[in-house]
Amino acid sequence: MYREGMDEPAWLDEHELSAWQAFLATGAIINRLVEQQLKDDSGLSHSQYEVLVRLADAPDGELRMTELAGAAFTSKSGLTYQVAQLEKAGLVRRRACPTDVRGVIASLTDEGWAVLRAAAPGHAALVRELFVSGLSREEFAGFAAGLSALLGRLSVHAG
């Protein structure tokens, strides 16, 4: 909020505002299309697909819920909800951690592995089409470097 006597905020210039609006629109469109593709092909939401991928990347296909929360791009309550939905569908199982009574371990079931293997090729193809192929190799390299720089800077704020 601007008050008299305060310094004027550093408003975005036309180029910065245009880039910001393009970033928001692009992200929204890609998210919508990826969400729809995953729903159509596998019945998974993007958040659920992400949980399955994170578990698949972990040793033995399992992680403590706290580790999964740290790796996932969703809130802890959102993660708990998604894991519960995946558990109901038989794709994930949860069990008590044998070394910590407060800990819970989530792991992929055989069905979870199968659903992920079936969903991954279509997902990868769509991500390539929407995210990678629209830019030249040079443009993509610069874009990827810029995103990495931003992510590194923002990670300290993500908590």
Secondary structure, 3 states (H helix, E strand, C coil): CCCCCCCCCCCCCHHHHHHHHHHHHHHHHHHHHHHHHHHHHHCCCHHHHHHHHHHHHCHHHEEEHHHHHHHCCCCHHHHHHHHHHHHHCCCEEEEEECCEEEEEEEEECHHHHHHHHHHHHHHHHHHHHHHHCCCCHHHHHHHHHHHHHHHHHHHHHHC
